[in-house]
Amino acid sequence: MNDNCKNCQLDLIGNGQAACAGCTMDPIIRTVIMQAPQPEHVVVIGASGCNIVARTIYPFTADRFNSTHLIFETTGGALTGTQAAIEWQKSQGLIPEGVDIRVIGFAGDGATSDIGLASLLCWLERGDPGLYVCYDNNGFQNTGTQSSGTAPKGAHTTTTPHGFLTSPNAQGKDLMRLALCQPATAYAAMTTISTRWPNDLEHKAKEAFDSNGPAFLHVISPCPRGWGYPADLARHMGDIGIGTGVIPLYHVKKVGKRHLWYLDYLPDRYVEYWNGGKISDDIHPIVEWVQSQGRFKDLLADPEKIRNYQENVDLKWEELKKMCEPYGS
């Protein structure tokens, strides 16, 4: 937290929330909201998922901010409708001068990459102001860890019991690319929570609020229950993901009519490659990520599948170099 958060008396989440031990969802939500110009005036749209189930146990809620619970597929539409209602109230003088109300949508990867993908893309297409935050724990964790569109190939879920109950060609969805297919997207960023880069999410949330138009944050949210690691190592998972390149830290800003890509951290594995050499195969290989989580136990038994996983991650960095290199980092 920064000094402003330490001195702020606003308690965003009260007693009674039922998130799993080590869940990273609450710190993500707290961090994002606290970067709003006036956190006490945010309006939160919460899609069904861990976000809602853990904090709104009927008839109670742990939320101490304005929030609305909606079904999976409606986050984007609700962002548009809520923003329009705020603008109308302003036009009628119902909102006092100086009150800066920001609308935030929080949705998991299931409600974003699968059930609610059309709603997200249509919201971005319309160009309405607001912030959409996908807290991505790589599966439908609230309903028992079913595979989602962002679940890594090879990860154990109840619908992929050995990690590979899918087409050989399946690679999942790239939410950042999907968001940036919309010309109106003003800001998009990939981030997570970690110990080595603790301020990355905070900084990007602030940039998102400062952008002029729709902003999208793709936040990897480590899940001890779904991923299979000790609950006290949640932020450490972020460290490993960033260090191995599985979770690239970058952001994209709209400048004029162009989307400019900026790299925020270059893992040691790709330093030589970024400077014209080759990828350093012996530095932080993907096996470090795979060994850290129980969901990859079947993957560990097949070196060929691990090699394929590494190739996909390296390919992602080759593409990132092409996109980010012209604009700096």
N, C-alpha and C positions, 0 to 999 in steps of 0.2 A: 504493500500500500504506500501511497505517497503521503506527504504531510497533510494535504487537504482531507484525505480519508481519515487519517488519525484524529484530526481535530473535528470531524463532522459528527454531529450528534444524531444523525439519521440512522436508525436501526432498520435495515431493509427487511430482514427476515427474523421473525420472532420465534418463540418456543413452539414445539409441536410438529416440526417438520420431520418426515420419516424417511429421509434418504438413507441409502445403505452406508455403512461405515466406509470412509475413504472416498465417497462420491465427490466428483469434481464439479458437479453441476452448480451447487450453491456459490462457490467462489467465482465461477465464471459469470453467473448472473449478477452477483454483487459488484464485481469489478466493472462490468459493462454499464450498469445503471449509474454507478458513481461517476462515470465520465460525462454524463449528460450535463448540459449547462446548469440545469436546476433539477437535481435528482428527485427532489420531493414532488415534482410535478410530472414525472414520467407516467405514461399510460402503457401498460404491458399487455400484449396479446399472447396468451399461452396456449399452444396446441396441446392436445392430449399426448401424454407421454410421461416420462420420469419427472419432468419439470412440474407437471400438474399433480400427479398422483402423490408425490412426496410431500407437497406443501399445502394441498387443499383437500384435506380428509373431511368430507361432508359430515356435519354442517360447519366445520371449522376451517380456518386458513391461517398459515403462518406468514402470509404476505402482509407487509406494511407499506404497500404501494398500490396504486390503482391498477387492478388486473382483471382480465376477463378470460375465462376458460372457453375455448372453442374446440370443435372437432378437428381431427387430423388435417383435413384437406383444405382448410379455410384461412390459413394464416395470412396469405397475400391479400385476399379479398378483404379481410378484416382490417388490415393495415390501411388499405385505400378508404374504406368506409369510415374508420375512426378518424383519419386525417381530415376527411371531408367534413365530418361533424364538428371537429375542432375549428376548422376554418369558418364554418357557418356561425358558430358561437362567437367567434371573434368579430365577425361582421355585424352581429347583433349587440355587441358591447357586453356580452355575458362573461367574457374572460378579461380580468383586469389588465391594464397596461403593465408591461414589464414581466408578465408571467410567460415563461417559455416552456410550452408543453411539447415533449417529444414522444413519438409513438415507437415502441419497440416490439418486434415479434420474436418470441423464443420458440423454437421448434427443434425436435430431435432429428436425427438423420432419416428415420423412417417417415416422419411427417414432412420431410423436406425432399429427400431424394426419391422417394417412392410415392406415398399416398398424396402428398401435397405438392409435387413438382410442378404441375401445371399452374397451381395458384401462385407459386413463387415466380415463375417465368412471366406470367401475365402481369403480376405486380411490377416487375422490373420493366416490362415492355411499356406499361403506362407511364412510367417515370415519376410516380408519386414519391414525395419525400418520406423518409422513415428509415428505420434500421431493422434488418432481418438478421437474426443470429441463429445459426444452426449449431447446436451443441451436439457434436457427432461422437457417439460412443460405439460406432461400428455395428449397430444391430438394434433390433426391437427389444431392448433390455427390460423394459417395463412389463412385457408380457411373456418373459421367459427366455430371452436371448435367441430370437429368430434372426436369420440373416437379412440384412438390408442391402440397399444398392451401394453402400459405401463399405460394407464388410470386406476385409482383405480376403482374397482368394487363398484358401488353405486354412482359414481360421475355423475352429470348431464352433458350431452353433447347433441348436436343436433341429434346424432344417437342413443343415449341412454337417451331419454327425462326424464326418471325417474331413470336413473342409472342402470337399470337391464334388458335391452333388449338383454340379452345374455344367453347362457346356464348356468344352475345352477352350473356347474362344472368349469366355466371359472374363471381363476385367473390372467390372464395377463402373460406377459413375464418377466423373470428375466435376464436382459441383462448382468449382471456380470457373472452369471453362464454360459450363452451362450458363452461369450468371453473366459471364462476359460476352456471351453471344448476343446479349441485349444491348444495343447501342446506348440506351438511356442510363445504364448502370454507372453511377457516379464514383463509386468506390467499392473495392472488394479486397479482402485480405484473408490469408491463411495463417492460423496461429494455434496455440495451445497454452496450457499452463505448465510451468516447469520451475526448477530451482535455479538453473543457470541463466535463464532468460525471463525473470519474473515480471518484468514490466512490458513485455511485448504485447500482451492482450490489452493492457491498460492504454498503451500508446495508440494502438490501432482502433480501439473503441472511440477514443477522443477524435482521431482523424475521421472516423466514420460520421460522428455527429457534426463535424465541421464541413462535411462534403455537401455539395449543392445538388441534391437529388437522392435517389434510392441507394442505400449502402447495404452491403452484404458481408457478414463475417462468418467464415467457416472455422469453427473452433473445435479442435479435436479434444474430446472429453474422456480421458482414461476412466475405465470402469472396472474396478477390482472384481466384481462378481462375474461380469461377462467375459473379461479378458483373462482372469485367472492369475492374479498376483496378490501379494499381501496388501491389505488396505492402507498401510502407512507408507506405501511406495508410489502413490498415485502421481505425484509431481515428478518422481524419478522416471516414470514411464515417458513423460514428456521430454526429459533430458535425453533418454535413449533414442526416442523417435526423431528428435531434431539432430542428434549427433550422427545417426546412421543415414539421415536423409529421407527417412520414411515420412516425416512431417516437415516439409519445407516451409520456411518462414519467408513470405513475400507479400507484397501488396500491389494493387493496381489502381491508379488514379485516372480519371477522365480529365484530359487537358484539351480544351477545345472540343474537337470531335474524335479525338484519338484516345485509346486506352494505353497508358504507359506503364510498363511492368518494372518493378523495383525489387531486387533481392535484399532481404534484411539480414540474412546470416548464411555464410558459405561454410558448410561442414568440411573438416580437414580432408575427408575422402576425395573431395572434388576441387580442392585448391589448385593442384597441378593441372588438372583438366581445364579449369577455368582460364588458366594462363597459357593455354595452347598445348599442354602435354596430354598425358593419359590419366584415366581414373585410377586412383591408388587402391588396388584391389585388397591390399592387406590392412587398410585403415578402416576401422569401424564397419565391418561387413554386416550384411543383413542378419546373419546368424545371431548377433548380439541382441537384436530386437526379438527374434523368434524364440530364443532361449529364455527371455525374461517373462514370458507369459504362457500359462497353461493351455490357452486356446490353440496354440501351434504345436501341441505335442505330437500329433500325427505327421505334421510337416517335417519335424526333426528327423523322422525315420526315413526320409526320402531326399537324398542330396540333390537329385535332379530337380525336384520341385523347389528346393531352396535356391538353386542356381537360377531357375526361371524367375523366382521372386526378385532376386538381386538384379537380374537383367531388366525387369520392369521398372524398378526404382532408378537404376542408372539411366534408363531411357527417359524417364521423367526429368532427370537433371539435364540431359542433353537438350530437351525441349525448353526447359527453363532458361538455359544459357542463351538460346536463340531469342527468347522473348525479353529477357532482362538485360542482356549485355549492352544493347544500344543506349539504354537510358541510365545506367549506373546502378550502384547499390550502396 
